[in-house]
Amino acid sequence: MEIHSISNKDRIYGAILVRVSTLKQYQEGSSLEDQLAQCKHFASARNIPLSGKEFNLVISGYKAEQSQLDEAYEYCKDPKNRIKYLIFKSIDRVSRGGSYAYSYLKAKLAEYGVQLLDTYGVIQHRLTHLNI
């Protein structure tokens, strides 16, 4: 494992990732604005200070999605941003690739002291006991 110049105690902020891939999602309560409000409420209820950085992913194809997710990943791992949490509405907002893609992202960010949190608690409570 790589050694990084910032300690985990120095990582204190949350960054938010919101994603819409269909018009139907937007119309049925999963608009970027709705997700952003849910994520901000989640962070506030848990006293997680937000960095002010929000990743708004409007997806039109896999390559665009990957590029935008890479930007979020790079931002979160950069020690100067002091990100401890990447917050999103639900796991399907972060990965369409199932548990493998989720596990990969979780492991990569964990190398830098960044945790994934979803507003439904699936990651924190339901996937942890499955070692995913």
C-alpha positions as CSV (number, residue, x, y, z in Angstrom):
1,M,0.0,0.0,0.0
2,E,1.2,3.5,-0.8
3,I,2.1,5.9,1.9
4,H,0.4,9.3,1.6
5,S,1.5,12.6,3.1
6,I,-1.7,13.4,4.9
7,S,-3.0,11.5,7.9
8,N,-6.6,10.2,8.0
9,K,-7.3,12.6,10.9
10,D,-6.6,15.5,8.6
11,R,-9.4,14.3,6.2
12,I,-12.6,15.8,7.5
13,Y,-14.8,16.9,4.6
14,G,-17.5,15.2,2.6
15,A,-17.9,15.7,-1.2
16,I,-21.2,14.9,-2.9
17,L,-21.8,13.0,-6.1
18,V,-25.2,13.1,-7.8
19,R,-26.1,11.4,-11.0
20,V,-29.0,11.3,-13.4
21,S,-28.9,9.0,-16.5
22,T,-32.5,9.2,-17.7
23,L,-35.3,11.8,-18.0
24,K,-37.5,9.4,-16.0
25,Q,-35.2,9.5,-13.1
26,Y,-35.2,13.3,-13.2
27,Q,-39.0,13.4,-13.3
28,E,-39.6,10.9,-10.6
29,G,-37.8,12.5,-7.7
30,S,-34.2,11.7,-8.5
31,S,-33.2,15.0,-10.1
32,L,-29.8,16.3,-9.4
33,E,-31.3,19.0,-7.1
34,D,-33.3,16.4,-5.2
35,Q,-30.3,14.1,-4.7
36,L,-28.1,17.1,-3.7
37,A,-30.7,18.1,-1.1
38,Q,-30.8,14.5,0.3
39,C,-27.0,14.3,0.5
40,K,-26.7,17.7,2.2
41,H,-29.4,16.7,4.7
42,F,-27.6,13.4,5.3
43,A,-24.2,15.1,5.9
44,S,-25.8,17.7,8.2
45,A,-27.6,15.1,10.3
46,R,-24.2,13.4,10.8
47,N,-22.2,16.6,11.4
48,I,-20.1,16.0,8.3
49,P,-18.7,19.3,7.0
50,L,-19.0,19.6,3.2
51,S,-16.1,20.7,1.1
52,G,-18.4,22.6,-1.3
53,K,-17.4,20.3,-4.1
54,E,-20.3,18.6,-5.9
55,F,-20.0,16.2,-8.8
56,N,-23.1,16.5,-11.0
57,L,-23.0,13.6,-13.4
58,V,-25.5,13.8,-16.3
59,I,-24.8,10.7,-18.3
60,S,-25.1,10.3,-22.0
61,G,-22.7,7.4,-22.4
62,Y,-20.2,5.1,-20.6
63,K,-17.1,7.1,-21.6
64,A,-18.6,10.3,-20.3
65,E,-19.6,8.6,-17.1
66,Q,-16.1,7.2,-16.6
67,S,-14.5,10.5,-17.2
68,Q,-16.7,12.2,-14.7
69,L,-16.2,9.5,-12.1
70,D,-12.5,9.7,-12.6
71,E,-12.7,13.5,-11.8
72,A,-14.5,12.7,-8.6
73,Y,-12.0,10.0,-7.7
74,E,-9.0,12.3,-8.4
75,Y,-10.5,15.1,-6.3
76,C,-11.2,12.8,-3.4
77,K,-7.8,11.2,-3.2
78,D,-5.9,14.6,-3.5
79,P,-4.8,15.3,0.1
80,K,-5.1,19.0,-0.2
81,N,-8.9,18.6,-0.5
82,R,-9.1,16.8,2.8
83,I,-12.0,14.5,1.7
84,K,-13.0,11.8,4.1
85,Y,-16.4,10.9,2.6
86,L,-17.9,10.6,-0.8
87,I,-21.6,10.9,-0.3
88,F,-24.3,9.9,-2.8
89,K,-28.0,9.0,-2.7
90,S,-27.7,5.3,-3.4
91,I,-25.2,2.8,-4.7
92,D,-26.7,2.9,-8.2
93,R,-25.7,6.5,-8.5
94,V,-22.1,5.5,-8.2
95,S,-21.8,2.3,-10.1
96,R,-23.7,0.4,-12.7
97,G,-21.1,-2.4,-12.6
98,G,-22.6,-4.2,-9.6
99,S,-20.6,-5.3,-6.5
100,Y,-17.3,-5.8,-8.4
101,A,-17.2,-2.1,-9.6
102,Y,-18.4,-0.9,-6.2
103,S,-15.7,-3.0,-4.4
104,Y,-13.0,-1.7,-6.7
105,L,-14.0,2.0,-6.1
106,K,-14.3,1.4,-2.4
107,A,-10.9,-0.2,-2.2
108,K,-9.2,2.5,-4.3
109,L,-10.6,5.3,-2.2
110,A,-9.9,3.5,1.0
111,E,-6.2,3.7,0.1
112,Y,-6.5,7.4,0.6
113,G,-8.7,7.3,3.7
114,V,-11.9,8.1,1.8
115,Q,-15.1,6.3,2.7
116,L,-18.2,5.9,0.5
117,L,-21.5,6.8,2.2
118,D,-25.0,6.5,0.7
119,T,-28.1,8.2,2.1
120,Y,-30.0,4.9,2.4
121,G,-27.4,3.2,4.5
122,V,-27.0,0.3,2.2
123,I,-23.2,0.5,2.1
124,Q,-22.8,1.3,5.8
125,H,-25.1,-1.4,7.1
126,R,-26.1,-4.0,4.5
127,L,-23.0,-4.5,2.3
128,T,-20.5,-4.4,5.1
129,H,-21.7,-7.7,6.6
130,L,-21.2,-9.3,3.2
131,N,-17.6,-8.0,3.1
132,I,-18.3,-6.0,-0.1
